[in-house]
């Protein structure tokens, strides 16, 4: 009798834990670092983050997150961008160069679906 009760209790616990689990979603962003004037690349390099054009696809409930991400625009080197984004929990997906003028870095982070407006 005890083993039946423990088995049922374990099953109910597993079901309730699974039901309480949040749905996870991946979000991406792009950071471009460089300067269109290659001769001045080292002196005037800058970073520019893109969260996408369609705001409804990247609409966090916490607007402080967007403010944190926009701080990337004040950085000037790839290393600073990588270190800063890593400190926010973002991982690099891909890096590539465009015409020796820009480095484009793609980042990914997993969130709870509840953190975003649907």
PyMOL CGO cylinders between C-alpha atoms (Angstrom):
from pymol import cmd
from pymol.cgo import CYLINDER

trace = [
    CYLINDER, 0.00, 0.00, 0.00, 2.81, 2.39, 0.92, 0.3, 1, 1, 1, 1, 1, 1,
    CYLINDER, 2.81, 2.39, 0.92, 4.62, 1.75, -2.37, 0.3, 1, 1, 1, 1, 1, 1,
    CYLINDER, 4.62, 1.75, -2.37, 1.44, 2.48, -4.35, 0.3, 1, 1, 1, 1, 1, 1,
    CYLINDER, 1.44, 2.48, -4.35, 0.99, 5.75, -2.46, 0.3, 1, 1, 1, 1, 1, 1,
    CYLINDER, 0.99, 5.75, -2.46, 4.63, 6.75, -3.02, 0.3, 1, 1, 1, 1, 1, 1,
    CYLINDER, 4.63, 6.75, -3.02, 4.38, 5.91, -6.73, 0.3, 1, 1, 1, 1, 1, 1,
    CYLINDER, 4.38, 5.91, -6.73, 1.24, 8.03, -7.15, 0.3, 1, 1, 1, 1, 1, 1,
    CYLINDER, 1.24, 8.03, -7.15, 2.80, 10.88, -5.17, 0.3, 1, 1, 1, 1, 1, 1,
    CYLINDER, 2.80, 10.88, -5.17, 5.93, 10.77, -7.37, 0.3, 1, 1, 1, 1, 1, 1,
    CYLINDER, 5.93, 10.77, -7.37, 3.83, 10.84, -10.54, 0.3, 1, 1, 1, 1, 1, 1,
    CYLINDER, 3.83, 10.84, -10.54, 1.78, 13.80, -9.28, 0.3, 1, 1, 1, 1, 1, 1,
    CYLINDER, 1.78, 13.80, -9.28, 4.95, 15.65, -8.31, 0.3, 1, 1, 1, 1, 1, 1,
    CYLINDER, 4.95, 15.65, -8.31, 6.46, 15.06, -11.76, 0.3, 1, 1, 1, 1, 1, 1,
    CYLINDER, 6.46, 15.06, -11.76, 3.28, 16.28, -13.50, 0.3, 1, 1, 1, 1, 1, 1,
    CYLINDER, 3.28, 16.28, -13.50, 3.03, 19.43, -11.35, 0.3, 1, 1, 1, 1, 1, 1,
    CYLINDER, 3.03, 19.43, -11.35, 6.73, 20.23, -11.91, 0.3, 1, 1, 1, 1, 1, 1,
    CYLINDER, 6.73, 20.23, -11.91, 6.36, 19.88, -15.67, 0.3, 1, 1, 1, 1, 1, 1,
    CYLINDER, 6.36, 19.88, -15.67, 3.23, 22.05, -15.68, 0.3, 1, 1, 1, 1, 1, 1,
    CYLINDER, 3.23, 22.05, -15.68, 4.99, 24.79, -13.72, 0.3, 1, 1, 1, 1, 1, 1,
    CYLINDER, 4.99, 24.79, -13.72, 7.96, 24.90, -16.10, 0.3, 1, 1, 1, 1, 1, 1,
    CYLINDER, 7.96, 24.90, -16.10, 8.10, 28.05, -18.21, 0.3, 1, 1, 1, 1, 1, 1,
    CYLINDER, 8.10, 28.05, -18.21, 8.27, 27.88, -21.98, 0.3, 1, 1, 1, 1, 1, 1,
    CYLINDER, 8.27, 27.88, -21.98, 11.73, 28.93, -23.18, 0.3, 1, 1, 1, 1, 1, 1,
    CYLINDER, 11.73, 28.93, -23.18, 12.35, 31.07, -26.27, 0.3, 1, 1, 1, 1, 1, 1,
    CYLINDER, 12.35, 31.07, -26.27, 15.52, 32.15, -28.06, 0.3, 1, 1, 1, 1, 1, 1,
    CYLINDER, 15.52, 32.15, -28.06, 16.11, 35.80, -28.93, 0.3, 1, 1, 1, 1, 1, 1,
    CYLINDER, 16.11, 35.80, -28.93, 18.84, 37.13, -31.20, 0.3, 1, 1, 1, 1, 1, 1,
    CYLINDER, 18.84, 37.13, -31.20, 20.56, 40.44, -31.82, 0.3, 1, 1, 1, 1, 1, 1,
    CYLINDER, 20.56, 40.44, -31.82, 23.27, 41.75, -34.12, 0.3, 1, 1, 1, 1, 1, 1,
    CYLINDER, 23.27, 41.75, -34.12, 26.15, 44.08, -33.27, 0.3, 1, 1, 1, 1, 1, 1,
    CYLINDER, 26.15, 44.08, -33.27, 28.16, 45.76, -36.01, 0.3, 1, 1, 1, 1, 1, 1,
    CYLINDER, 28.16, 45.76, -36.01, 31.58, 47.09, -35.01, 0.3, 1, 1, 1, 1, 1, 1,
    CYLINDER, 31.58, 47.09, -35.01, 33.81, 49.14, -37.29, 0.3, 1, 1, 1, 1, 1, 1,
    CYLINDER, 33.81, 49.14, -37.29, 33.98, 52.23, -39.43, 0.3, 1, 1, 1, 1, 1, 1,
    CYLINDER, 33.98, 52.23, -39.43, 33.09, 52.76, -43.08, 0.3, 1, 1, 1, 1, 1, 1,
    CYLINDER, 33.09, 52.76, -43.08, 36.30, 54.76, -43.48, 0.3, 1, 1, 1, 1, 1, 1,
    CYLINDER, 36.30, 54.76, -43.48, 38.81, 51.91, -43.20, 0.3, 1, 1, 1, 1, 1, 1,
    CYLINDER, 38.81, 51.91, -43.20, 41.80, 54.29, -42.90, 0.3, 1, 1, 1, 1, 1, 1,
    CYLINDER, 41.80, 54.29, -42.90, 40.35, 55.70, -39.67, 0.3, 1, 1, 1, 1, 1, 1,
    CYLINDER, 40.35, 55.70, -39.67, 39.14, 52.32, -38.44, 0.3, 1, 1, 1, 1, 1, 1,
    CYLINDER, 39.14, 52.32, -38.44, 41.23, 52.22, -35.29, 0.3, 1, 1, 1, 1, 1, 1,
    CYLINDER, 41.23, 52.22, -35.29, 40.54, 55.82, -34.30, 0.3, 1, 1, 1, 1, 1, 1,
    CYLINDER, 40.54, 55.82, -34.30, 36.83, 56.10, -35.01, 0.3, 1, 1, 1, 1, 1, 1,
    CYLINDER, 36.83, 56.10, -35.01, 35.50, 52.60, -34.57, 0.3, 1, 1, 1, 1, 1, 1,
    CYLINDER, 35.50, 52.60, -34.57, 32.05, 52.27, -33.06, 0.3, 1, 1, 1, 1, 1, 1,
    CYLINDER, 32.05, 52.27, -33.06, 29.48, 49.60, -32.26, 0.3, 1, 1, 1, 1, 1, 1,
    CYLINDER, 29.48, 49.60, -32.26, 25.83, 49.59, -33.26, 0.3, 1, 1, 1, 1, 1, 1,
    CYLINDER, 25.83, 49.59, -33.26, 23.32, 47.06, -31.93, 0.3, 1, 1, 1, 1, 1, 1,
    CYLINDER, 23.32, 47.06, -31.93, 20.25, 45.89, -33.83, 0.3, 1, 1, 1, 1, 1, 1,
    CYLINDER, 20.25, 45.89, -33.83, 17.35, 44.15, -32.12, 0.3, 1, 1, 1, 1, 1, 1,
    CYLINDER, 17.35, 44.15, -32.12, 15.47, 43.85, -35.40, 0.3, 1, 1, 1, 1, 1, 1,
    CYLINDER, 15.47, 43.85, -35.40, 13.06, 46.09, -37.24, 0.3, 1, 1, 1, 1, 1, 1,
    CYLINDER, 13.06, 46.09, -37.24, 9.82, 44.55, -36.00, 0.3, 1, 1, 1, 1, 1, 1,
    CYLINDER, 9.82, 44.55, -36.00, 9.47, 45.67, -32.38, 0.3, 1, 1, 1, 1, 1, 1,
    CYLINDER, 9.47, 45.67, -32.38, 6.77, 43.09, -31.68, 0.3, 1, 1, 1, 1, 1, 1,
    CYLINDER, 6.77, 43.09, -31.68, 9.36, 40.32, -32.22, 0.3, 1, 1, 1, 1, 1, 1,
    CYLINDER, 9.36, 40.32, -32.22, 11.65, 41.72, -29.51, 0.3, 1, 1, 1, 1, 1, 1,
    CYLINDER, 11.65, 41.72, -29.51, 9.34, 43.28, -26.92, 0.3, 1, 1, 1, 1, 1, 1,
    CYLINDER, 9.34, 43.28, -26.92, 10.58, 42.51, -23.39, 0.3, 1, 1, 1, 1, 1, 1,
    CYLINDER, 10.58, 42.51, -23.39, 8.33, 43.35, -20.46, 0.3, 1, 1, 1, 1, 1, 1,
    CYLINDER, 8.33, 43.35, -20.46, 11.39, 44.76, -18.65, 0.3, 1, 1, 1, 1, 1, 1,
    CYLINDER, 11.39, 44.76, -18.65, 12.39, 47.88, -20.58, 0.3, 1, 1, 1, 1, 1, 1,
    CYLINDER, 12.39, 47.88, -20.58, 15.63, 48.06, -18.59, 0.3, 1, 1, 1, 1, 1, 1,
    CYLINDER, 15.63, 48.06, -18.59, 16.87, 45.15, -20.72, 0.3, 1, 1, 1, 1, 1, 1,
    CYLINDER, 16.87, 45.15, -20.72, 16.69, 47.27, -23.87, 0.3, 1, 1, 1, 1, 1, 1,
    CYLINDER, 16.69, 47.27, -23.87, 18.51, 50.11, -22.08, 0.3, 1, 1, 1, 1, 1, 1,
    CYLINDER, 18.51, 50.11, -22.08, 21.28, 47.72, -21.07, 0.3, 1, 1, 1, 1, 1, 1,
    CYLINDER, 21.28, 47.72, -21.07, 21.61, 46.44, -24.63, 0.3, 1, 1, 1, 1, 1, 1,
    CYLINDER, 21.61, 46.44, -24.63, 21.76, 49.96, -26.09, 0.3, 1, 1, 1, 1, 1, 1,
    CYLINDER, 21.76, 49.96, -26.09, 24.87, 50.63, -23.96, 0.3, 1, 1, 1, 1, 1, 1,
    CYLINDER, 24.87, 50.63, -23.96, 26.66, 48.55, -26.61, 0.3, 1, 1, 1, 1, 1, 1,
    CYLINDER, 26.66, 48.55, -26.61, 26.43, 51.63, -28.88, 0.3, 1, 1, 1, 1, 1, 1,
    CYLINDER, 26.43, 51.63, -28.88, 29.00, 53.39, -26.66, 0.3, 1, 1, 1, 1, 1, 1,
    CYLINDER, 29.00, 53.39, -26.66, 31.63, 50.63, -27.11, 0.3, 1, 1, 1, 1, 1, 1,
    CYLINDER, 31.63, 50.63, -27.11, 34.40, 50.83, -29.69, 0.3, 1, 1, 1, 1, 1, 1,
    CYLINDER, 34.40, 50.83, -29.69, 36.07, 47.42, -29.97, 0.3, 1, 1, 1, 1, 1, 1,
    CYLINDER, 36.07, 47.42, -29.97, 34.94, 43.88, -30.69, 0.3, 1, 1, 1, 1, 1, 1,
    CYLINDER, 34.94, 43.88, -30.69, 36.52, 42.71, -27.45, 0.3, 1, 1, 1, 1, 1, 1,
    CYLINDER, 36.52, 42.71, -27.45, 34.55, 45.23, -25.39, 0.3, 1, 1, 1, 1, 1, 1,
    CYLINDER, 34.55, 45.23, -25.39, 31.34, 44.16, -27.15, 0.3, 1, 1, 1, 1, 1, 1,
    CYLINDER, 31.34, 44.16, -27.15, 32.04, 40.45, -26.56, 0.3, 1, 1, 1, 1, 1, 1,
    CYLINDER, 32.04, 40.45, -26.56, 32.87, 40.99, -22.88, 0.3, 1, 1, 1, 1, 1, 1,
    CYLINDER, 32.87, 40.99, -22.88, 29.85, 43.22, -22.26, 0.3, 1, 1, 1, 1, 1, 1,
    CYLINDER, 29.85, 43.22, -22.26, 27.34, 40.98, -24.02, 0.3, 1, 1, 1, 1, 1, 1,
    CYLINDER, 27.34, 40.98, -24.02, 28.78, 37.94, -22.24, 0.3, 1, 1, 1, 1, 1, 1,
    CYLINDER, 28.78, 37.94, -22.24, 28.29, 39.71, -18.89, 0.3, 1, 1, 1, 1, 1, 1,
    CYLINDER, 28.29, 39.71, -18.89, 24.59, 40.07, -19.81, 0.3, 1, 1, 1, 1, 1, 1,
    CYLINDER, 24.59, 40.07, -19.81, 24.32, 36.35, -20.55, 0.3, 1, 1, 1, 1, 1, 1,
    CYLINDER, 24.32, 36.35, -20.55, 24.36, 36.50, -24.37, 0.3, 1, 1, 1, 1, 1, 1,
    CYLINDER, 24.36, 36.50, -24.37, 26.34, 33.92, -26.39, 0.3, 1, 1, 1, 1, 1, 1,
    CYLINDER, 26.34, 33.92, -26.39, 28.01, 34.39, -29.77, 0.3, 1, 1, 1, 1, 1, 1,
    CYLINDER, 28.01, 34.39, -29.77, 26.31, 32.61, -32.65, 0.3, 1, 1, 1, 1, 1, 1,
    CYLINDER, 26.31, 32.61, -32.65, 28.44, 33.88, -35.56, 0.3, 1, 1, 1, 1, 1, 1,
    CYLINDER, 28.44, 33.88, -35.56, 30.97, 36.55, -36.49, 0.3, 1, 1, 1, 1, 1, 1,
    CYLINDER, 30.97, 36.55, -36.49, 31.82, 37.72, -39.99, 0.3, 1, 1, 1, 1, 1, 1,
    CYLINDER, 31.82, 37.72, -39.99, 33.43, 40.68, -41.74, 0.3, 1, 1, 1, 1, 1, 1,
    CYLINDER, 33.43, 40.68, -41.74, 31.89, 42.93, -44.35, 0.3, 1, 1, 1, 1, 1, 1,
    CYLINDER, 31.89, 42.93, -44.35, 34.33, 44.44, -46.87, 0.3, 1, 1, 1, 1, 1, 1,
    CYLINDER, 34.33, 44.44, -46.87, 37.10, 44.84, -44.26, 0.3, 1, 1, 1, 1, 1, 1,
    CYLINDER, 37.10, 44.84, -44.26, 35.10, 47.71, -42.74, 0.3, 1, 1, 1, 1, 1, 1,
    CYLINDER, 35.10, 47.71, -42.74, 32.74, 46.01, -40.31, 0.3, 1, 1, 1, 1, 1, 1,
    CYLINDER, 32.74, 46.01, -40.31, 32.71, 43.01, -38.02, 0.3, 1, 1, 1, 1, 1, 1,
    CYLINDER, 32.71, 43.01, -38.02, 29.19, 41.69, -37.58, 0.3, 1, 1, 1, 1, 1, 1,
    CYLINDER, 29.19, 41.69, -37.58, 28.57, 39.66, -34.42, 0.3, 1, 1, 1, 1, 1, 1,
    CYLINDER, 28.57, 39.66, -34.42, 25.35, 37.72, -33.87, 0.3, 1, 1, 1, 1, 1, 1,
    CYLINDER, 25.35, 37.72, -33.87, 24.29, 36.91, -30.31, 0.3, 1, 1, 1, 1, 1, 1,
    CYLINDER, 24.29, 36.91, -30.31, 21.67, 34.60, -28.82, 0.3, 1, 1, 1, 1, 1, 1,
    CYLINDER, 21.67, 34.60, -28.82, 20.08, 34.31, -25.40, 0.3, 1, 1, 1, 1, 1, 1,
    CYLINDER, 20.08, 34.31, -25.40, 17.38, 32.04, -24.03, 0.3, 1, 1, 1, 1, 1, 1,
    CYLINDER, 17.38, 32.04, -24.03, 14.54, 33.63, -22.04, 0.3, 1, 1, 1, 1, 1, 1,
    CYLINDER, 14.54, 33.63, -22.04, 11.33, 32.57, -20.36, 0.3, 1, 1, 1, 1, 1, 1,
    CYLINDER, 11.33, 32.57, -20.36, 8.46, 33.32, -22.74, 0.3, 1, 1, 1, 1, 1, 1,
    CYLINDER, 8.46, 33.32, -22.74, 6.75, 35.23, -19.90, 0.3, 1, 1, 1, 1, 1, 1,
    CYLINDER, 6.75, 35.23, -19.90, 9.54, 37.85, -20.05, 0.3, 1, 1, 1, 1, 1, 1,
    CYLINDER, 9.54, 37.85, -20.05, 8.23, 39.06, -23.43, 0.3, 1, 1, 1, 1, 1, 1,
    CYLINDER, 8.23, 39.06, -23.43, 5.00, 40.68, -24.56, 0.3, 1, 1, 1, 1, 1, 1,
    CYLINDER, 5.00, 40.68, -24.56, 3.02, 38.44, -26.89, 0.3, 1, 1, 1, 1, 1, 1,
]
cmd.load_cgo(trace, "trace")
